[in-house]
């Protein structure tokens, strides 16, 4: 059974940083199209960052230059380093394998 478990969310002040982790089990992530999405209250789920076999890494314009997605294949874990956080980054952050398998999400709240 494939499982994704996110962690690392929390409450942070604007300008601060957080690192989210997504630990996978039941599957090797090394060649999988892993990605991070987020969903704010009353809004649709949106792409934050993902690995692409064609483009390498794709970031949403709103996080370009502030967020970095990475992976540790030995630990079977994907990370999202988030710097210079803004209140508009407040959302539940989800890890996914190609948009088909999803984790339960981790809450990120950025205070002004």
C-alpha positions in Angstrom: 0.0 0.0 0.0 1.4 3.4 -1.0 1.4 6.0 1.7 2.6 9.6 1.8 3.0 11.3 5.2 3.6 15.0 5.4 5.2 16.8 8.4 6.8 20.1 9.3 3.9 22.5 9.1 3.2 25.0 11.8 2.7 28.6 12.7 5.4 31.1 11.6 5.7 34.8 11.3 5.9 36.5 8.0 9.5 36.4 6.7 10.2 33.1 8.5 11.0 29.7 7.1 9.7 26.2 7.3 10.7 22.9 5.8 8.1 20.4 4.9 8.8 16.7 4.6 6.9 14.0 2.7 7.9 10.4 3.7 6.8 7.8 1.2 6.2 4.1 1.9 5.2 1.2 -0.4 6.9 2.8 -3.4 10.3 4.0 -4.4 10.1 7.7 -5.2 13.4 8.0 -7.1 11.8 8.2 -10.5 8.3 9.3 -9.6 6.8 12.7 -10.4 6.7 14.0 -6.9 5.2 17.3 -6.1 3.7 19.7 -3.6 0.3 21.4 -3.8 -1.6 23.6 -1.4 -5.2 24.6 -0.7 -6.2 27.7 1.2 -9.6 28.1 2.7 -12.3 28.7 0.1 -9.8 28.2 -2.8 -9.0 25.4 -5.1 -5.9 23.2 -4.7 -3.0 24.7 -6.6 0.5 23.6 -7.6 3.4 24.8 -5.5 6.3 22.8 -7.0 6.9 19.5 -8.7 9.5 17.4 -10.4 9.0 17.1 -14.1 10.7 14.6 -16.4 10.7 17.3 -19.1 11.3 20.6 -17.3 13.2 19.3 -14.3 11.4 21.3 -11.6 8.4 23.5 -12.0 7.4 26.2 -9.5 4.3 28.3 -9.2 5.1 32.0 -10.0 4.0 33.0 -6.5 6.7 30.9 -4.8 9.5 31.1 -7.4 12.7 32.2 -5.7 11.4 31.5 -2.2 10.6 27.8 -2.2 12.8 24.9 -3.1 11.7 21.3 -3.7 14.2 18.5 -3.2 14.3 14.8 -2.7 16.4 12.3 -0.8 16.0 9.0 -2.6 17.9 7.1 0.1 15.4 8.3 2.7 12.5 8.0 0.2 11.5 11.5 1.2 10.6 14.8 -0.6 11.1 18.2 0.9 9.8 21.7 0.4 12.0 24.4 1.9 9.9 27.6 2.3 11.7 30.9 2.9 10.5 34.4 3.1 7.0 33.2 4.0 4.0 35.5 3.5 0.5 35.4 5.0 -0.8 34.4 1.6 1.2 31.2 1.8 -1.2 30.1 4.6 -2.8 26.8 3.4 -2.8 23.0 3.8 0.2 21.6 1.9 -0.2 18.2 0.3 2.4 15.9 -1.1 1.5 13.9 -4.2 2.8 11.3 -6.7 1.8 12.7 -10.1 -1.6 13.9 -8.8 -2.8 10.4 -8.2 -1.7 9.5 -4.7 -2.0 12.2 -2.0 -0.9 12.6 1.6 -3.2 13.9 4.4 -1.7 17.3 4.3 0.1 19.6 6.8 -1.1 23.0 7.9 1.1 26.0 7.3 0.0 29.3 8.9 1.9 32.5 8.4 1.0 35.4 10.6 1.5 39.0 9.5 
